[in-house]
Amino acid sequence: RPQSSALSPPSSPLSPAAPGPQASLQPDNAGGGAHGRVDAHPSLERAIKPNYPIGSRRRGEEGTVILDVTVAADGRAASVSRVSSSGFQELDLAAERAAAQARFKPGTRDGKPVESAARLTLIFRLRDL
């Protein structure tokens, strides 16, 4: 199984909640842009548990996928874009699918949920299965 995920600020990543691919979420601290200032950054409602594709496992493929996620005010992933590839298409697609299905606590501005951005890193390692 892929490792689970955790949402954390860049300076203090959390340990994965369960065996499998690891994931961590970092707020997009760029400020401004389409998302503007937020009082609280988005966080994961629960660990992301991407499927480790069987073909990738058989071929011994491992890697890290970095994604930018736009989190809608309702907590759903409004968009997912790949920042960095694992080098393996199946792992990249598994990470994108998991991020698209994830549920988040949205960022807030003045106490109200708003669209915001975060960077999600998923690490696929066979020894973590």
N, C-alpha and C positions, 0 to 999 in steps of 0.2 A: 504494500500500500504506500501511496505517497505520504509524505510527512504532513502534519497538520500545520495550521498557520496561526500567527499571533499578530496583533496590531500593536505597534510600539513606536515611540519617538526614535529618531535616528540614533541617538546616543545611548539608548538602553533597550536593545532587542530582547524579546522574551523568548524563553525556551518553548519548543513545540509542546502542544498539549498531548499528543499521542504519536506513536510510531508512524512512519511513512514520510512522504516528502514534506520538507519544512517550508513554511511560508511566514513572512513577516510583512507588516504594512507600516509604512512611514508616511506622515503627513507631507503634503507638498508645501514646503515652506517658502515658495517663491513669492507669495503675497501678490495681491493685485491680480491682473489678468481677468479672465472670464469669471473666476470664482470669487475674487475680492477677498477682503479680510474676513476671517472667521474667528469667533471667540473660542470655539472648541472644534478640534479636528475630528474627522470621521474615525470610527473604530469598528472592528468586526464584532458582530453579534455572537458569533461562535467560530471556532476554528475552521479554516478551509481545509478540506480533505480531498485533494485532487486524486483521480485515478492514475496509477502508474501504468501506462499502456503495456499490455502483455508483449507486444512486439519489441518495444524498447527494452523491456526486462530481458527478453531472450537474447537480444543483441548486445546486452551489457551497457546500454546507453545511460549516461548520467549527465546532469548539467543544471545550470541555474537560469531561470527565466525571470526577467524584470519587466513588470507591466505598470503602466500608468492607468489608474482607474478614476473615472469621474463618478462620484457618488451622488445620486439624486437626493432631493430633500426627503423622499419617501424611503430611503435606505437601500434602494436597488442600485446595481451598477448600471449607470446610464451609458457608459462607453468604456471599452477596454482597448488599450493600444500597447503593442509590444515595444519596449525600449531596447531590450537586449535579448538575443536568442540563446538558447541552450546549445544550438548547433544541430539539434535534432527536431524535425518537424512535428513528430508525434508528441514529444514532451512539451513543445511550445503550444500546440493546440490543446493539450490536456490542461495546461496552466491557464490558458485563455478561457476555456469552458468553465473551469472551477471559479475563476474570478467573476465571470459573467453571472454565475448562479449564486454567488455569495450575497449575504445580507449584512448590512452595515447599520450602525447607529450613525446617522448623518451628522455632518458638521453643523454648528449653530452660529448664528449671528444675532445678537440682542435676544438670546434665548429662544430663537425660532430656527427650525431646521432649514438648511440651505444647501444648494448644490456645492460640492467641494471636491478637491482632488487629493489623491494619495498614491504613493508608489508601493507596489506589491512585489515582493521577491519570493519566488518559489524555488526550492532546491530539491532536486531529484537525486537521491543516492540509494543505490541498491542495498547497501549495508543497513539502511534504516527500515527496510521492509519487515 
